[in-house]
Every structure is written in C-alpha cells, then in structure tokens.
Amino acid sequence: MLTSPALQSLSDEVSARLAFFTEGTSRGTPARPVMTYNEVARERVETAMRQSFATQGRVNVLVQLQAGAQAFRELIVERLNAGGGDVRVDALAPSTVRQKARKGWPSTPGVASGAMRDALAGAQVVVRKVR
C-alpha cells in the first residue's frame, strides 16, 4: 500500500499554520482552500505522472507518484501567489487589509510575510511505500 503524497521538512511552526488553510480559525477567519484537490489539480498531477512515465520509459509507481505530488505542491504555491487561483478564496476583512498594509505585507489572501509560502515551495515532497 502506498501513502498519500506528504510534505516533509517543514518546521513545526509552518506545519501548524497550514492547519489554518483547511480549518480556518476559532476567531472566525475562513479556511483558504488552496489545498483542494479538484479537476485542475487532477489534471496537473496526471500530466506530471504521464510525463514522468514518458521520461522513465517504464512503470515505477513511486517515481510517478513523486512527480504527481510535486506537481500538486507547485499548484498549491501558485494558488497562494494568486490569492486562490482556480479555487474561490473569501475576500479579506477590511481590518485585515489595513493590518497587512501597515506591516508592508501583500494584500493577497493567504500570504502574510511569505515565509510559509516560501517554506512550502522549497519543501521536499516524499512518497513512500508502507509495508
């Protein structure tokens, strides 16, 4: 049996902040669905897996899954940069827009200083076989 693609080598702090994207916060901040696996994500992952197979010339399930997982991680980063991209992201509250402007942060939903996005972009994607 194979595990789902997982992001590795993220700090505990960055990993904890990622929960906000799927769950939102208790203070009412909405979830940011940048990790949604939809038709766009499926097409990206499948294309990457097909290209990996074409390059390898043979079936290596772990290699193909690794290529797919990396493509999904890249799409997540693209969505963060685009404030959602192909997924709907709720607009920022006016108070958040003002706070981000005061701090010199971009107005993009889901990106504050950019540290989490950058860590995610550089994270190693690991797919492993579970015995």
Secondary structure, 3 states (H helix, E strand, C coil): CECCCEEECCCHHHHHHHHHHHHCCCCCCCCCCCCCCCHHHHHHHHHHHHHHHHHHCCCCHHHHHHHHHHHHHHHHHHHHHCCCCCCCCCCCCHHHHHHHHHHCCCCCCCCCCCHHHHHHHHCEEECCECC
